[in-house]
Amino acid sequence: MTHIKRSRRLQAGLAGLSVVSALGAAVGLGLTTQTSSATTASQTNGGSSSSTNTGSHAGGEGNDDSTKSSTTSSNQSSSNQSSPVTQPNNTTPQATTSGS
Amino acid sequence: MTAHLDTTYRFDLWSTTGTVVVTDPAALASVVEIVRAGLDDVERACSRFRPDSEISGLTPGRNRLSPMLADLVGTALDAAEASAGLVDPTVGAVVQQLGYDRSIELLPADGAPVSLVHQVPGWRQVHLYGDKLELPRGVQLDLGATAKARAADLMARRAADTVGVGVLVELGGDVATAGPGPAGGWQVLVQDTADDPAGQVTLQPGWAVATSSTVRRAWRRGGVRLHHIVDPRTAAPAAPVWRSATVAAPTCTEANTASTAAVILGHDASRWLSERGLTARLVDQRQRVVRVGDWPREMAA
């Protein structure tokens, strides 16, 4: 189908194969050939007020170590690589990201 | 138009707000002109609340699309494919059935209960051949999940390439950047509503960040709270495990696709994001922040 061909042309920018950015961090959303997302998402019911993987985080913030421990693939971002987001430089924010 | 400082322009659009920031004050007017003209094109192409928009005029069967709508539909199908169908543009009929049939500020606070009878047809039912769209009968497209992010990407890149300065375009919280950044990087506040935890980050030039929310764009029907992010597997609003999900990615389209998918995935979100090497921030119903990947620790905004 044309849109799939188109999609593959755009994968370098959109998803699928890991995208190596100018900063060297590898990210990707996953090709449809990766089947782990929709088929394994089985716990979205209920709307509970707390997810199980946040329960151990004291003080209202934490890194999701339960998932980070599984990120060993070469596709994963590494703490040795530059992150797209880092600590602020203490000046006034220029824009805000929020839902809309 | 509101001039704010000399590098920033803020404006209202699509029931939300937008911001344009440039690295050179002398370029602001030119960049704003490019961005606003492009956003007008986007609105004429895909606003489902304008009866004269191109998307409102689509009919079952083959449609020939303008370059802009072809791009936006193609982007939506790409996002559906990349997210394994979690972010699906064929939720249009369900969104309407849920009551979101006009601009959000015009929705009544409550109304008659809705009974969900529609299923989401699925993005694979829709075929785009260049500028030719094959739309099955009964399928309504809603590009709301990706069009704003794609517009931010397009306008930031177009303005930066044309004017030759660093540009940040924020549309309803979807932030895209292009060209060189300011000294110290782009400063972005991450906060969904005033009640939510706030954090400020430095966004590296050329990157993007987007937030999806189950708190904003919400309404009630029959006393039941509903919101605009539909889980295509259930044809109902995604379970509000997260108040919001914020993702950084090379493009705003990718960031928004991932943040929307994260909301839909609920408890599986952090694993899904982490497996894809994404950098993200989730806020749960107790307003606790979960960082994924290399998202930095919060500092007071």
Chai-1 contact restraints between the chains, C-beta under 6 A:
chainA,res_idxA,chainB,res_idxB,connection_type,confidence,min_distance_angstrom,max_distance_angstrom,comment,restraint_id
A,M1,B,H127,contact,1.0,0.0,6.0,A-B,restraint_1
A,T2,B,L128,contact,1.0,0.0,6.0,A-B,restraint_2
A,T2,B,Y129,contact,1.0,0.0,6.0,A-B,restraint_3
A,H3,B,L77,contact,1.0,0.0,6.0,A-B,restraint_4
A,H3,B,L128,contact,1.0,0.0,6.0,A-B,restraint_5
A,R6,B,G74,contact,1.0,0.0,6.0,A-B,restraint_6
A,S7,B,D78,contact,1.0,0.0,6.0,A-B,restraint_7
A,S7,B,E81,contact,1.0,0.0,6.0,A-B,restraint_8
A,L10,B,D78,contact,1.0,0.0,6.0,A-B,restraint_9
A,G13,B,T251,contact,1.0,0.0,6.0,A-B,restraint_10
A,L14,B,D78,contact,1.0,0.0,6.0,A-B,restraint_11
A,L14,B,A82,contact,1.0,0.0,6.0,A-B,restraint_12
A,L14,B,E254,contact,1.0,0.0,6.0,A-B,restraint_13
A,A15,B,A82,contact,1.0,0.0,6.0,A-B,restraint_14
A,A15,B,E254,contact,1.0,0.0,6.0,A-B,restraint_15
A,G16,B,A82,contact,1.0,0.0,6.0,A-B,restraint_16
A,V19,B,P250,contact,1.0,0.0,6.0,A-B,restraint_17
A,S21,B,P250,contact,1.0,0.0,6.0,A-B,restraint_18
A,L23,B,Q204,contact,1.0,0.0,6.0,A-B,restraint_19
A,A26,B,G277,contact,1.0,0.0,6.0,A-B,restraint_20
A,V27,B,A249,contact,1.0,0.0,6.0,A-B,restraint_21
A,V27,B,G277,contact,1.0,0.0,6.0,A-B,restraint_22
A,V27,B,L278,contact,1.0,0.0,6.0,A-B,restraint_23
A,G28,B,R276,contact,1.0,0.0,6.0,A-B,restraint_24
A,L29,B,A82,contact,1.0,0.0,6.0,A-B,restraint_25
A,L29,B,E254,contact,1.0,0.0,6.0,A-B,restraint_26
A,L29,B,A258,contact,1.0,0.0,6.0,A-B,restraint_27
A,L29,B,R276,contact,1.0,0.0,6.0,A-B,restraint_28
A,G30,B,R276,contact,1.0,0.0,6.0,A-B,restraint_29
A,T32,B,E81,contact,1.0,0.0,6.0,A-B,restraint_30
A,T32,B,A84,contact,1.0,0.0,6.0,A-B,restraint_31
A,S37,B,A84,contact,1.0,0.0,6.0,A-B,restraint_32
A,S37,B,W272,contact,1.0,0.0,6.0,A-B,restraint_33
A,A38,B,A84,contact,1.0,0.0,6.0,A-B,restraint_34
A,A38,B,G85,contact,1.0,0.0,6.0,A-B,restraint_35
A,A38,B,L86,contact,1.0,0.0,6.0,A-B,restraint_36
A,A41,B,L265,contact,1.0,0.0,6.0,A-B,restraint_37
A,A41,B,D268,contact,1.0,0.0,6.0,A-B,restraint_38
A,Q43,B,H267,contact,1.0,0.0,6.0,A-B,restraint_39
A,T44,B,A239,contact,1.0,0.0,6.0,A-B,restraint_40
A,T44,B,G266,contact,1.0,0.0,6.0,A-B,restraint_41
A,N45,B,A239,contact,1.0,0.0,6.0,A-B,restraint_42
A,G47,B,A239,contact,1.0,0.0,6.0,A-B,restraint_43
A,G47,B,P240,contact,1.0,0.0,6.0,A-B,restraint_44
A,S49,B,Q285,contact,1.0,0.0,6.0,A-B,restraint_45
A,S49,B,R286,contact,1.0,0.0,6.0,A-B,restraint_46
A,S50,B,D284,contact,1.0,0.0,6.0,A-B,restraint_47
A,S50,B,R286,contact,1.0,0.0,6.0,A-B,restraint_48
A,S51,B,V241,contact,1.0,0.0,6.0,A-B,restraint_49
A,S51,B,H267,contact,1.0,0.0,6.0,A-B,restraint_50
A,S51,B,D284,contact,1.0,0.0,6.0,A-B,restraint_51
A,N53,B,S270,contact,1.0,0.0,6.0,A-B,restraint_52
A,T54,B,D284,contact,1.0,0.0,6.0,A-B,restraint_53
A,T54,B,R288,contact,1.0,0.0,6.0,A-B,restraint_54
A,T54,B,V290,contact,1.0,0.0,6.0,A-B,restraint_55
A,H57,B,R288,contact,1.0,0.0,6.0,A-B,restraint_56
A,G60,B,R288,contact,1.0,0.0,6.0,A-B,restraint_57
A,E61,B,V289,contact,1.0,0.0,6.0,A-B,restraint_58
A,E61,B,E298,contact,1.0,0.0,6.0,A-B,restraint_59
A,N63,B,R291,contact,1.0,0.0,6.0,A-B,restraint_60
A,D64,B,S270,contact,1.0,0.0,6.0,A-B,restraint_61
A,D64,B,V290,contact,1.0,0.0,6.0,A-B,restraint_62
A,D64,B,V292,contact,1.0,0.0,6.0,A-B,restraint_63
A,T67,B,S270,contact,1.0,0.0,6.0,A-B,restraint_64
A,T67,B,R271,contact,1.0,0.0,6.0,A-B,restraint_65
A,T67,B,S274,contact,1.0,0.0,6.0,A-B,restraint_66
A,T71,B,S274,contact,1.0,0.0,6.0,A-B,restraint_67
A,N75,B,G277,contact,1.0,0.0,6.0,A-B,restraint_68
A,Q76,B,G277,contact,1.0,0.0,6.0,A-B,restraint_69
A,S77,B,G277,contact,1.0,0.0,6.0,A-B,restraint_70
A,S77,B,G293,contact,1.0,0.0,6.0,A-B,restraint_71
A,S77,B,D294,contact,1.0,0.0,6.0,A-B,restraint_72
A,S83,B,T279,contact,1.0,0.0,6.0,A-B,restraint_73
A,S83,B,D294,contact,1.0,0.0,6.0,A-B,restraint_74
A,P84,B,Q204,contact,1.0,0.0,6.0,A-B,restraint_75
A,P84,B,W207,contact,1.0,0.0,6.0,A-B,restraint_76
A,P84,B,A248,contact,1.0,0.0,6.0,A-B,restraint_77
A,P84,B,T279,contact,1.0,0.0,6.0,A-B,restraint_78
A,V85,B,V201,contact,1.0,0.0,6.0,A-B,restraint_79
A,V85,B,L203,contact,1.0,0.0,6.0,A-B,restraint_80
A,V85,B,A248,contact,1.0,0.0,6.0,A-B,restraint_81
A,V85,B,T279,contact,1.0,0.0,6.0,A-B,restraint_82
A,T86,B,T202,contact,1.0,0.0,6.0,A-B,restraint_83
A,T86,B,P296,contact,1.0,0.0,6.0,A-B,restraint_84
A,Q87,B,P296,contact,1.0,0.0,6.0,A-B,restraint_85
A,P88,B,Q187,contact,1.0,0.0,6.0,A-B,restraint_86
A,P88,B,Q200,contact,1.0,0.0,6.0,A-B,restraint_87
A,P88,B,V201,contact,1.0,0.0,6.0,A-B,restraint_88
A,P88,B,T202,contact,1.0,0.0,6.0,A-B,restraint_89
A,N89,B,G184,contact,1.0,0.0,6.0,A-B,restraint_90
A,N89,B,T202,contact,1.0,0.0,6.0,A-B,restraint_91
A,T91,B,Q187,contact,1.0,0.0,6.0,A-B,restraint_92
A,P93,B,Q187,contact,1.0,0.0,6.0,A-B,restraint_93
A,P93,B,V188,contact,1.0,0.0,6.0,A-B,restraint_94
A,P93,B,L189,contact,1.0,0.0,6.0,A-B,restraint_95
A,P93,B,Q200,contact,1.0,0.0,6.0,A-B,restraint_96
A,Q94,B,V21,contact,1.0,0.0,6.0,A-B,restraint_97
A,Q94,B,Q187,contact,1.0,0.0,6.0,A-B,restraint_98
A,A95,B,T19,contact,1.0,0.0,6.0,A-B,restraint_99
A,A95,B,L168,contact,1.0,0.0,6.0,A-B,restraint_100
A,A95,B,E170,contact,1.0,0.0,6.0,A-B,restraint_101
A,A95,B,V175,contact,1.0,0.0,6.0,A-B,restraint_102
A,A95,B,V188,contact,1.0,0.0,6.0,A-B,restraint_103
A,T96,B,L189,contact,1.0,0.0,6.0,A-B,restraint_104
A,T97,B,G173,contact,1.0,0.0,6.0,A-B,restraint_105
A,T97,B,V175,contact,1.0,0.0,6.0,A-B,restraint_106
A,T97,B,V188,contact,1.0,0.0,6.0,A-B,restraint_107
A,T97,B,V190,contact,1.0,0.0,6.0,A-B,restraint_108
A,T97,B,V209,contact,1.0,0.0,6.0,A-B,restraint_109
A,T97,B,T211,contact,1.0,0.0,6.0,A-B,restraint_110
A,T97,B,T246,contact,1.0,0.0,6.0,A-B,restraint_111
A,S98,B,G173,contact,1.0,0.0,6.0,A-B,restraint_112
A,S98,B,D192,contact,1.0,0.0,6.0,A-B,restraint_113
A,S98,B,T211,contact,1.0,0.0,6.0,A-B,restraint_114
A,G99,B,D192,contact,1.0,0.0,6.0,A-B,restraint_115
A,G99,B,T211,contact,1.0,0.0,6.0,A-B,restraint_116
A,G99,B,S212,contact,1.0,0.0,6.0,A-B,restraint_117
A,G99,B,S213,contact,1.0,0.0,6.0,A-B,restraint_118
A,G99,B,R216,contact,1.0,0.0,6.0,A-B,restraint_119
A,G99,B,S244,contact,1.0,0.0,6.0,A-B,restraint_120
A,S100,B,T16,contact,1.0,0.0,6.0,A-B,restraint_121
A,S100,B,G172,contact,1.0,0.0,6.0,A-B,restraint_122
A,S100,B,G173,contact,1.0,0.0,6.0,A-B,restraint_123
